[in-house]
Amino acid sequence: MKKYIMKFYSWVDERVNLEDLVKFMGKKYVPVHRHSIWYYFGGVTLFFFIIQVLTGILLLFYYKASSDLAFESIQFIMSKVEFGWLVRSLHTWSANLFILAAFIHMFSVYFEKSYRKPREITWLTGMLMFFMGLGFGFSGYLLPWNELAFFATKVGSDILSAIPLIGDELKIFMRGGADVSGATLSRMFGFHVALFPAIFSVLLFIHLLLVQRQGISQPMEMEGKEIDEEKKMPFFPNFFLRDLLLWLILLNVLAVLAVFFPSELGHKADPFASAPAGIKPEWYFLFMFQTLKYFPAHVLFIEGEVLGILLFLAAGILWLLVPFWDRKSPRGQRNRFVNYLGLFAVIFIIVLTILGWLL
């Protein structure tokens, strides 16, 4: 078997010069230190995105993007298509785990200060992909056209209208009209399977290219120092094979979740029915949803909800631009304010998510 594999490798190598690529990858090294585990979460996020793409393509063979047929097509997938229920569960669980891995990867990069020069563009592309991931979650949530997704989308798009000046236009653009309807479903479908994947793919290509070009960042205390051989490992094959092993483990975890906790469909959306009690968005939007509840109706001359939206927008822009306002001190020490800000963000998100889930 090995003989045939090597023959095939040689055949391909003669045509596309694989050996040059292997040598290039072999010259890349990954620092080995007590925080090295966080390096794997970029690959974990990529793994769940790949699962999303593959399962999404399979679902597309049967899904109908119409308010009359969307719910029934999902029912058909789950009850009539062989292993359709499993594919949908894999898609749903990988979506949640993709965003969770993206959160962990983002905060690990933030606390390790891996966004600093020369990696500012790497951080920007990563953050834009993170926002796109949230967009994937929001746009895909409506596609089953069930009761929960319908009213959650209605509430979410209503919040957009609180944005000053452009809020109402954004809401109409997202809904494809004044109300959540079949036009909204068609629009979300287009966002979810065409526009967002196209933008995300371009950003992902740039992001991976930059990571390969610049290498994996070192902790601040190791910067400017020669790394001992025992404190680094080759990216290929050592780190690459460890990444693949982790992917295999996560595939098993994903399969267990999909089999034992399959996705439910609920009831078909009825635009004329009243919203069910306790309607909530997906878990990754819960901290924002719960925060807006605590704002009073008016703060001075500004509506509380508007103020909340503006504060979240400002926080998002501040976070996106952190490479440009976080500077090293003259002695190269960490900026403690940045660490405290990140710690506050982590605690805030976790606490408000739990409160939103429980209340």
C-alpha positions in Angstrom: 0.0 0.0 0.0 2.8 2.4 0.9 4.5 1.6 -2.4 1.4 2.8 -4.3 1.0 5.9 -2.2 4.6 6.9 -2.9 4.1 6.2 -6.6 1.1 8.4 -6.6 2.9 11.1 -4.7 5.8 11.0 -7.2 3.4 11.2 -10.1 1.8 14.3 -8.6 5.1 15.8 -7.6 6.5 15.6 -11.1 3.6 17.8 -12.3 2.9 20.3 -9.5 6.3 20.3 -7.6 4.8 19.2 -4.3 8.3 18.8 -2.9 8.8 22.6 -2.9 5.6 23.1 -1.0 6.6 20.4 1.6 10.0 22.1 2.0 8.4 25.5 2.5 6.0 24.1 5.1 8.9 22.2 6.8 10.7 25.5 7.3 7.8 26.9 9.3 8.1 26.4 13.1 5.6 26.7 15.9 6.8 28.0 19.3 6.4 25.5 22.1 5.5 27.1 25.5 2.8 26.9 28.2 0.3 28.7 26.0 0.8 26.6 22.8 -2.6 24.9 23.2 -4.3 28.1 22.0 -2.6 27.8 18.6 -4.9 24.9 17.8 -8.2 26.9 18.0 -7.6 28.6 14.6 -7.5 25.1 13.0 -10.5 24.0 15.1 -12.5 27.0 13.8 -11.5 26.1 10.2 -12.5 22.5 10.8 -16.1 23.4 11.9 -16.4 25.8 9.0 -15.5 23.0 6.6 -18.1 20.8 8.2 -20.6 23.6 7.8 -19.8 23.8 4.1 -20.1 20.1 3.4 -23.3 19.5 5.4 -24.8 22.8 4.0 -24.2 21.5 0.4 -25.9 18.2 1.2 -28.9 20.1 2.7 -29.1 22.3 -0.4 -30.0 19.2 -2.5 -33.4 19.1 -0.8 -34.1 22.5 0.8 -36.7 24.8 -0.7 -36.2 28.5 0.0 -39.9 29.4 0.1 -42.2 30.3 2.9 -44.7 27.7 1.6 -42.1 24.9 1.3 -39.1 25.6 3.6 -40.6 24.0 6.7 -41.9 21.0 4.8 -38.6 20.5 3.0 -36.8 20.3 6.3 -39.4 17.9 7.5 -38.7 15.8 4.4 -35.0 15.9 5.0 -35.4 14.8 8.6 -38.0 12.0 8.0 -37.6 10.8 4.5 -34.0 11.4 3.3 -31.6 8.7 4.4 -29.5 10.1 7.3 -31.0 13.5 6.6 -31.7 14.1 10.3 -28.0 13.4 11.0 -26.8 15.8 8.4 -29.0 18.6 9.7 -27.9 17.9 13.3 -24.3 18.0 12.2 -24.9 21.3 10.5 -26.6 22.8 13.5 -24.1 21.6 16.1 -21.1 22.5 13.9 -22.6 26.0 13.5 -22.7 26.5 17.3 -19.2 24.9 17.8 -17.8 27.1 15.0 -18.9 30.3 16.7 -17.7 29.0 20.1 -14.3 28.1 18.7 -14.1 31.5 17.0 -14.8 33.2 20.3 -12.0 31.2 22.0 -9.6 31.8 19.1 -10.4 35.6 19.1 -9.8 36.0 22.9 -6.6 33.8 22.8 -5.2 36.0 20.1 -6.2 39.1 22.0 -4.6 38.1 25.3 -1.4 36.8 23.6 -1.2 40.2 21.8 -0.8 38.4 18.5 -2.5 41.3 16.7 0.5 43.6 17.1 2.9 44.6 14.2 3.2 43.1 11.7 0.0 41.1 12.2 -2.6 43.9 12.1 -4.1 42.8 8.9 -4.3 39.2 10.1 -6.3 40.4 13.1 -8.6 42.6 10.9 -9.4 39.7 8.5 -9.9 37.4 11.5 -12.3 39.8 13.2 -14.2 40.4 9.9 -14.6 36.6 9.6 -15.9 36.5 13.2 -18.5 39.1 12.4 -19.3 37.1 9.2 -19.7 34.0 11.4 -22.3 35.8 13.5 -24.0 36.8 10.2 -24.1 33.2 9.1 -25.8 32.3 12.4 -28.4 35.0 12.1 -29.2 34.4 8.4 -29.3 30.6 8.8 -31.6 30.7 11.8 -34.6 31.7 9.8 -34.2 29.1 7.0 -36.2 26.3 8.7 -39.2 28.8 8.8 -40.3 27.5 12.2 -42.0 29.5 14.9 -39.0 30.2 17.1 -36.8 31.3 14.2 -39.5 33.5 12.7 -40.1 35.6 15.9 -36.4 35.6 16.9 -35.7 37.1 13.4 -38.5 39.6 13.9 -37.1 40.7 17.3 -33.5 40.9 16.0 -34.4 43.0 12.9 -36.5 45.2 15.1 -33.5 46.0 17.2 -31.7 47.1 14.0 -34.2 49.9 13.6 -32.9 51.5 16.8 -29.7 52.5 15.1 -29.9 56.2 14.4 -30.3 57.5 10.9 -29.9 54.2 9.0 -31.8 51.8 11.3 -35.1 51.7 9.5 -33.4 51.3 6.1 -31.2 48.5 7.4 -34.3 46.7 8.8 -36.2 47.0 5.4 -33.0 45.9 3.6 -32.7 42.8 5.8 -36.4 41.9 5.7 -36.9 42.7 2.0 -39.9 44.8 3.1 -41.7 46.2 6.1 -42.4 42.8 7.7 -40.8 39.4 8.1 -42.2 37.4 5.2 -41.3 35.1 2.3 -39.1 37.9 0.9 -37.1 37.9 4.1 -36.6 34.1 3.9 -35.4 34.4 0.3 -33.1 37.3 1.2 -31.6 35.4 4.2 -31.1 32.3 2.0 -29.2 34.4 -0.5 -27.0 35.9 2.3 -26.4 32.5 3.9 -25.5 30.4 0.9 -24.0 33.0 -1.6 -23.0 36.4 -0.4 -21.6 35.6 3.1 -19.7 32.5 1.9 -18.1 34.4 -1.0 -16.9 37.2 1.3 -15.8 34.8 4.0 -13.8 32.7 1.5 -11.9 35.7 0.3 -11.1 36.8 3.9 -10.2 33.2 4.8 -7.7 33.0 1.9 -6.1 36.3 2.9 -6.0 35.2 6.6 -4.4 31.8 5.9 -1.9 33.4 3.5 -0.9 35.9 6.1 -0.5 33.3 8.8 1.7 31.2 6.5 3.7 34.2 5.4 4.2 35.7 8.9 4.3 32.5 10.9 2.7 31.9 14.3 3.3 34.6 16.8 5.5 34.2 19.9 4.7 35.3 23.4 5.9 38.8 24.2 8.6 37.6 26.6 10.1 35.5 23.7 10.1 38.3 21.1 13.5 39.2 19.8 15.1 36.0 21.3 16.5 33.1 19.5 14.2 30.1 20.1 15.9 26.9 21.2 15.3 23.8 19.0 13.5 22.1 21.9 11.1 25.1 22.2 9.8 24.9 18.7 8.3 22.3 16.4 8.1 22.1 12.6 4.7 23.1 11.3 4.8 20.2 8.9 4.5 17.4 9.7 4.5 17.7 13.5 2.0 20.5 14.2 0.0 19.6 11.1 -0.5 16.0 12.2 -1.5 17.1 15.8 -4.0 19.4 14.2 -5.5 16.5 12.2 -5.6 14.3 15.3 -7.6 17.1 17.1 -9.9 17.3 14.1 -10.5 13.6 14.3 -11.4 13.8 18.0 -13.7 16.8 17.4 -15.4 14.9 14.6 -16.2 12.2 17.1 -17.5 14.7 19.6 -19.6 16.3 16.9 -21.1 13.0 15.9 -22.0 12.1 19.5 -23.8 15.4 19.9 -25.6 15.1 16.6 -26.7 11.5 17.4 -27.8 11.9 21.0 -29.0 15.5 20.8 -30.5 15.8 17.4 -31.9 19.1 16.1 -35.6 19.7 16.6 -37.8 21.5 14.1 -40.7 22.7 16.2 -43.9 24.2 14.6 -44.2 26.0 11.3 -44.1 29.8 11.5 -47.4 31.6 11.4 -47.0 35.3 10.7 -50.4 36.0 12.1 -49.9 34.3 15.4 -48.7 36.0 18.5 -45.1 35.5 19.6 -44.6 32.7 22.0 -43.6 33.6 25.5 -39.8 33.8 26.3 -38.6 34.2 22.8 -34.8 34.5 22.7 -32.1 34.6 20.1 -29.3 32.1 19.7 -26.8 31.8 22.6 -24.1 33.9 20.9 -26.5 36.9 20.8 -27.9 36.4 24.3 -25.5 38.7 26.1 -26.4 41.6 23.9 -30.1 40.8 24.1 -30.0 40.5 27.9 -28.0 43.7 28.2 -30.5 45.8 26.3 -33.2 44.7 28.8 -31.4 46.5 31.6 -31.4 49.9 29.9 -34.1 52.2 31.0 -36.6 53.6 28.5 -34.7 56.9 28.3 -31.2 58.0 29.3 -31.3 61.8 29.3 -32.6 62.6 25.8 -31.6 59.2 24.2 -33.8 56.1 24.1 -32.3 53.3 26.2 -32.3 50.8 23.4 -30.6 53.2 21.0 -27.9 54.0 23.6 -27.3 50.3 24.1 -26.9 49.6 20.4 -24.5 52.6 20.0 -22.4 51.3 22.9 -22.2 47.8 21.3 -21.2 49.4 18.0 -18.5 51.5 19.6 -17.2 48.5 21.6 -17.1 46.4 18.4 -15.1 49.1 16.5 -12.8 49.6 19.5 -12.2 45.9 19.6 -11.6 45.7 15.8 -9.0 48.5 15.9 -7.1 47.3 19.0 -3.8 46.8 17.0 -3.8 50.5 16.3 -4.4 51.8 19.8 -2.6 49.2 21.9 1.1 50.1 21.9 4.0 48.5 23.8 5.5 50.5 26.6 9.1 51.7 26.2 10.3 48.6 28.0 8.1 46.2 26.0 5.8 45.4 28.9 2.2 44.4 28.5 -0.4 47.1 28.4 -2.4 46.0 31.5 -5.4 48.1 30.6 -5.8 45.9 27.5 -5.7 42.8 29.6 -8.3 44.1 32.1 -10.5 45.2 29.2 -10.3 41.7 27.7 -11.0 40.1 31.0 -14.0 42.3 31.6 -15.3 41.4 28.1 -15.0 37.7 28.8 -16.7 37.9 32.2 -19.4 40.2 30.8 -20.2 37.9 27.9 -20.3 34.8 30.1 -22.4 36.3 32.9 -24.9 38.0 30.6 -25.3 34.9 28.5 -26.0 32.8 31.5 -28.5 35.4 32.8 -30.2 35.5 29.4 -30.4 31.7 29.3 -31.9 31.5 32.8 -34.2 34.5 32.9 
